[in-house]
């Protein structure tokens, strides 16, 4: 979805340069923004995602009252290169000091990213996440799962109020029964269209995993508003004879549908915003800081953390015995394996995949949904 930008001009300065710059921006941002009809600063604004200033003048100092009436983000792109012009720094600083929400990108790709973010923000209001659960927290490992905020109605309501996302909940028990009733022949027909690397996975286990994919597609139907799906797959694993890991991979690779392990809607919201805005590889997993010591080791049932220099700066990333659900297109190696986790069905499977060694970013929305927690990291090795 493209960002809707309304160009604003100073009444004293709508000249040929304004028109030329506006034409440039329409060309440079053709894939990211819909640029509306220009309006004068101080006049009534049409519905839009942000204000666009293709030109700044010294009149900004005199018209600060008009600026303060603007309740939308303000995007200042005043150079021929699709960035803020160098000599506009003082006006930009003045407007920021006045408390205005100013974006003055210094790189064209950054300008495009801001536009993508604005488009995603509007898209969220038309987005639904579908989750399958019945009595979350009441199943396996209840002492752990009852601590998670994403189960709370207040969390669902806060996500709706902050982002506009609707979270639709359906029965995992009913879904699990529906998936089991899908004929093996139907699963076999679907499997013939895909080529997965498997290791030690039985035909029955593979068919069960494929049936989850088929059942989810049936549940979504023609509802194009559903952009993410999650299942309370561990805590309520008794409702299924498998796990949804393979289905998440298939649905992402096929149509870009994002997934939420354990129906974690906070992580799903984080992933959706980042992936759609930045178009970067993304996944979710658990992190175990080395400083947590035995509390982390006991949960993962391992004897010790790897020996490293500066353990206080290291953490282990793991989920369900492996790295976590990684789509094939993001991975350097990928294969489906039998499950490792004890609380899922013996017929279940999990993905064993690797991301490239190198820089990565850890990110998650905080529980107020007012900020994004970010940490730079470096993937050093696998154990």
C-alpha angles and dihedrals in degrees: 000000000000122000115251108227124186113205115223126199135190110252090232096049117042094131140145092282090057090052093046093050091048090053090050092052093049087056097042094046099036092123097044109035144040106213113208132205112297120252132192121260108261096028128109112285125223122230108288144142096239146352118255123207109192088175135029126202135185086255085084089081091055096042098049089123089061090049091053090058090064112098097181131084112274118224115198112198107160106149129084088242094065094258139096112288115247095238093055093072095102095050090046091051091048092053093047091050088053088062098255122149098245129178114190106170119200096199132050092230089053089051090053091048092053089052091049090051091052091050091049091050090059092042091056090067089062095042130106130194117205118210131181116213140124114189104358114203093022097089133062119349091009091168088065103035096049088066095065119106096206091075092062122100088223089061092052090048093048091052089051094048095044102041107011092240116150115215112205117197124205133174116278090196092057091042092051092052091048092052092050091055093059108109119251088233090062091050090048091052091052093046091056089065093057133058114211129176106230133178121199093341114144122227090246092053091048093050091049091053091048091050090060088056091050093046094050091051089051091050092050094046111161095335101127091181091073105095101159138032134195138181130200084233101161107032092046097028090135087081094066140045091217146022128258098233096109091044091054090054093048095047093048094048092045103044110355094256111163123222139215119209108219089006090282099174094182092059090042091054090048092049094047095052094046099042095045093044099042103023091223132143110271140180141160129235143142123275124212114191112214087231089067088072118178096003089067096037093053093052093050091041094231128134101227146345118263115274108258140154114259097013089184087072096049137083137181119236114207142143129178091351096307138061093282138256107331120172114236093243091060097046134090089202127014137176140152115241138177115277122274101188115096099217097063129078118282087240093059127112138206137199119250105196140147133218120213117279109253144059121001138162129231112211140167138158113252118238094261089057088223097109143025117234110221132186126176115225145170124224102224107175150329126250 
